Amino acid sequence: MANLAAVKAEVLRIVEDHITPLTNAITTHVQRAQKSIEDRCAFPVQESTTFFLTAAGVNYFQFASDFITDRDEFYTTLKVDSEYVTFLQEISEETERPISAVGSPKYWTRALKNDLPGFRILPDDDGLGPFAGPSYGIFVPYFRRLSTLTVDADTNWWTDNLDDVLAWKAAANVYAEMRDPMAQFWNGVAMARFKEILSATRRNKLRKTGNRIYPSQSLSGNQRKRYKRIIVAQVP
């Protein structure tokens, strides 16, 4: 497990020319490296869901502060704690569909308010939702950013699991600022390691799903046998 100080030390080890202005900017380059990793939205740790409550006359909502992009369909429930959900359809313009003035949530569209990204829910709340108010609950699955590394003691999932990728990508950023061709080399090293870790993460995720094929008939030829063999599809 590493922290920001350990990542910065690795960057300084790689970049031999300790130019004071560049050394002072290493934290910024590490933060940029973190963002470049997060923008790929590739790891389960980034999966999150936020919840909004509608209200009469209020149909605009601002995305969460750590929001990168939506990862699945928005949905609502017509009963509190219900297992059954209603998915909302994304539209680009309100005129794409005939939309009644009020009703239960059916559509959502991206919107800006005060230059901040958010979304609108259509049609307007009819005041018949199952939640307090009464209102409707809107669930927004999205990919998130992790806590930003700011002081030396800071840690997050990236420093615990991808500290080498952070350091190598940050070193590439420093070399790029120096207009040094080594930037391309260290960027390549960082991306190769990133793909390694990503492949391992995906394999582990597949194994946990327990992919198994159950034959409808016994493979022993004895149809009266109570227990049947199981074919297990192993993920390499």
C-alpha positions as CSV (number, residue, x, y, z in Angstrom):
1,M,0.0,0.0,0.0
2,A,1.3,3.4,-1.0
3,N,0.4,7.0,-0.5
4,L,0.9,10.2,-2.4
5,A,4.4,10.7,-0.9
6,A,5.5,7.2,-2.1
7,V,4.2,7.9,-5.6
8,K,6.0,11.2,-5.8
9,A,9.2,9.6,-4.6
10,E,9.0,7.1,-7.4
11,V,8.5,9.9,-10.0
12,L,11.5,11.7,-8.6
13,R,13.6,8.5,-8.9
14,I,12.6,8.1,-12.6
15,V,13.1,11.8,-13.5
16,E,16.8,12.3,-12.7
17,D,16.8,16.1,-13.5
18,H,15.3,17.6,-10.3
19,I,14.3,21.0,-11.7
20,T,12.6,22.9,-8.9
21,P,9.5,24.1,-10.8
22,L,8.9,20.6,-12.1
23,T,9.5,19.0,-8.8
24,N,6.9,21.3,-7.2
25,A,4.4,20.3,-9.9
26,I,4.6,16.5,-9.4
27,T,1.5,16.4,-7.2
28,T,-0.4,18.1,-10.1
29,H,1.0,15.5,-12.6
30,V,-0.1,12.6,-10.2
31,Q,-3.6,14.1,-10.1
32,R,-3.7,14.3,-13.9
33,A,-2.5,10.7,-14.1
34,Q,-5.3,9.7,-11.7
35,K,-7.9,11.4,-13.9
36,S,-6.6,9.7,-17.1
37,I,-7.1,6.3,-15.4
38,E,-10.5,7.2,-14.0
39,D,-11.7,8.5,-17.4
40,R,-11.5,5.0,-18.8
41,C,-14.3,3.9,-16.3
42,A,-12.8,0.4,-16.2
43,F,-12.9,-0.7,-12.6
44,P,-15.7,-1.8,-10.4
45,V,-14.6,0.5,-7.6
46,Q,-15.8,3.4,-9.8
47,E,-19.4,2.1,-10.0
48,S,-21.8,4.0,-8.0
49,T,-25.5,5.0,-7.9
50,T,-27.0,8.2,-6.6
51,F,-30.6,8.9,-5.7
52,F,-32.8,12.0,-6.3
53,L,-36.3,12.8,-5.2
54,T,-38.5,14.7,-7.6
55,A,-40.9,17.5,-6.5
56,A,-43.7,19.4,-8.1
57,G,-42.2,22.1,-10.3
58,V,-38.7,20.7,-9.9
59,N,-37.4,18.6,-12.8
60,Y,-33.7,19.6,-13.0
61,F,-31.0,17.8,-11.0
62,Q,-27.2,18.4,-10.9
63,F,-25.0,15.3,-11.3
64,A,-23.0,14.2,-8.2
65,S,-19.7,16.1,-7.7
66,D,-17.7,12.9,-8.4
67,F,-19.7,12.1,-11.6
68,I,-17.8,11.1,-14.8
69,T,-20.5,9.5,-16.9
70,D,-23.7,7.5,-16.6
71,R,-23.1,3.7,-16.7
72,D,-26.6,2.3,-17.1
73,E,-30.2,3.4,-17.6
74,F,-31.8,5.7,-15.1
75,Y,-34.7,4.1,-13.3
76,T,-37.5,4.7,-10.8
77,T,-39.8,2.5,-8.7
78,L,-43.5,2.9,-8.3
79,K,-43.4,1.4,-4.8
80,V,-40.8,2.0,-2.1
81,D,-38.4,-0.9,-1.7
82,S,-39.9,-2.6,-4.7
83,E,-37.9,-5.1,-6.7
84,Y,-39.6,-3.9,-9.9
85,V,-38.2,-0.9,-11.6
86,T,-39.2,1.3,-14.5
87,F,-36.4,2.4,-16.7
88,L,-36.3,5.9,-18.1
89,Q,-35.6,6.6,-21.7
90,E,-32.9,9.1,-22.6
91,I,-34.0,11.7,-25.2
92,S,-32.0,14.5,-26.8
93,E,-34.8,16.9,-27.2
94,E,-38.2,17.2,-25.5
95,T,-39.9,17.3,-28.8
96,E,-38.8,13.8,-29.7
97,R,-41.7,12.3,-27.8
98,P,-45.2,13.5,-27.1
99,I,-44.9,14.3,-23.4
100,S,-47.8,15.0,-21.1
101,A,-47.6,18.0,-18.8
102,V,-47.4,15.9,-15.6
103,G,-47.1,12.2,-14.7
104,S,-44.7,9.6,-13.5
105,P,-41.1,9.9,-14.7
106,K,-40.6,8.4,-18.2
107,Y,-37.8,10.3,-19.9
108,W,-34.5,12.1,-19.0
109,T,-32.4,14.5,-21.0
110,R,-29.0,16.1,-20.4
111,A,-29.1,19.7,-19.4
112,L,-26.8,22.5,-18.2
113,K,-27.7,25.0,-15.4
114,N,-25.2,27.7,-14.4
115,D,-22.7,25.8,-16.7
116,L,-22.9,22.8,-14.4
117,P,-23.8,19.4,-16.0
118,G,-27.1,17.8,-15.0
119,F,-30.3,16.3,-16.3
120,R,-34.0,16.9,-16.5
121,I,-36.8,14.4,-15.8
122,L,-39.9,14.4,-18.0
123,P,-42.8,14.8,-17.6
124,D,-43.2,17.0,-14.5
125,D,-44.0,15.4,-11.2
126,D,-47.7,14.7,-10.8
127,G,-47.5,14.5,-7.0
128,L,-48.5,10.8,-6.9
129,G,-45.2,9.2,-6.2
130,P,-44.6,6.5,-3.6
131,F,-41.9,8.5,-1.7
132,A,-42.3,11.2,0.9
133,G,-43.8,14.4,-0.5
134,P,-45.3,12.5,-2.3
135,S,-42.5,12.3,-4.9
136,Y,-40.7,9.8,-7.2
137,G,-37.2,8.4,-6.5
138,I,-34.8,8.6,-9.4
139,F,-31.8,6.2,-9.4
140,V,-28.8,7.3,-11.5
141,P,-26.1,4.6,-12.0
142,Y,-22.8,6.2,-12.8
143,F,-19.0,6.0,-12.9
144,R,-17.3,8.1,-10.2
145,R,-14.0,9.7,-9.5
146,L,-12.2,8.7,-6.3
147,S,-10.8,11.1,-3.7
148,T,-8.1,13.4,-5.1
149,L,-4.6,12.9,-3.8
150,T,-3.6,16.3,-2.3
151,V,-1.3,15.9,0.7
152,D,1.5,13.3,1.1
153,A,-0.4,11.1,3.5
154,D,-3.4,10.7,1.1
155,T,-4.4,7.3,-0.2
156,N,-7.1,5.8,-2.3
157,W,-7.8,2.7,-4.3
158,W,-5.4,3.8,-7.0
159,T,-2.5,4.2,-4.7
160,D,-3.3,0.8,-3.1
161,N,-3.6,-1.1,-6.4
162,L,-2.1,1.0,-9.2
163,D,0.6,3.0,-7.5
164,D,3.1,2.0,-10.2
165,V,0.8,3.1,-13.0
166,L,0.2,6.4,-11.3
167,A,3.9,7.0,-10.8
168,W,4.9,6.0,-14.4
169,K,2.1,8.0,-16.0
170,A,3.0,11.1,-13.8
171,A,6.7,10.6,-14.8
172,A,5.6,10.6,-18.5
173,N,3.7,13.9,-17.8
174,V,6.8,15.4,-16.3
175,Y,9.0,14.3,-19.2
176,A,6.4,15.8,-21.6
177,E,6.6,19.1,-19.8
178,M,10.4,18.9,-20.3
179,R,9.8,18.1,-24.0
180,D,11.8,14.9,-23.4
181,P,11.2,11.9,-25.7
182,M,11.3,9.7,-22.7
183,A,7.6,10.8,-22.1
184,Q,6.5,8.4,-24.8
185,F,8.5,5.5,-23.3
186,W,7.1,5.9,-19.8
187,N,3.6,6.5,-21.1
188,G,3.9,3.1,-22.9
189,V,5.2,1.4,-19.8
190,A,2.3,2.8,-17.7
191,M,-0.4,1.8,-20.2
192,A,1.1,-1.7,-20.6
193,R,0.9,-2.2,-16.8
194,F,-2.6,-0.7,-16.7
195,K,-3.8,-3.2,-19.3
196,E,-2.2,-6.1,-17.3
197,I,-4.1,-5.1,-14.1
198,L,-7.3,-4.5,-16.0
199,S,-7.2,-7.9,-17.6
200,A,-6.7,-9.6,-14.2
201,T,-9.6,-7.6,-12.8
202,R,-11.9,-8.7,-15.6
203,R,-10.9,-12.3,-15.2
204,N,-11.6,-12.2,-11.5
205,K,-14.9,-10.6,-12.1
206,L,-15.9,-13.3,-14.5
207,R,-14.9,-16.1,-12.1
208,K,-17.1,-14.6,-9.4
209,T,-20.1,-14.9,-11.6
210,G,-19.9,-18.7,-11.3
211,N,-20.5,-19.5,-15.0
212,R,-21.8,-23.0,-15.0
213,I,-23.7,-25.1,-17.6
214,Y,-26.1,-27.6,-16.2
215,P,-27.1,-30.4,-18.7
216,S,-30.7,-31.3,-19.0
217,Q,-29.9,-35.0,-19.1
218,S,-27.5,-37.2,-17.2
219,L,-24.2,-37.7,-19.0
220,S,-24.0,-41.2,-17.5
221,G,-26.8,-42.5,-19.7
222,N,-28.8,-43.5,-16.6
223,Q,-31.9,-41.3,-16.7
224,R,-33.0,-42.5,-13.3
225,K,-29.9,-41.4,-11.5
226,R,-30.9,-38.6,-9.1
227,Y,-27.7,-36.6,-9.3
228,K,-26.4,-35.4,-12.7
229,R,-22.9,-34.4,-13.7
230,I,-22.1,-30.7,-13.9
231,I,-20.1,-29.1,-16.7
232,V,-18.2,-26.1,-15.3
233,A,-17.0,-23.5,-17.8
234,Q,-13.7,-22.3,-16.4
235,V,-12.6,-18.8,-17.2
236,P,-8.8,-18.7,-18.1
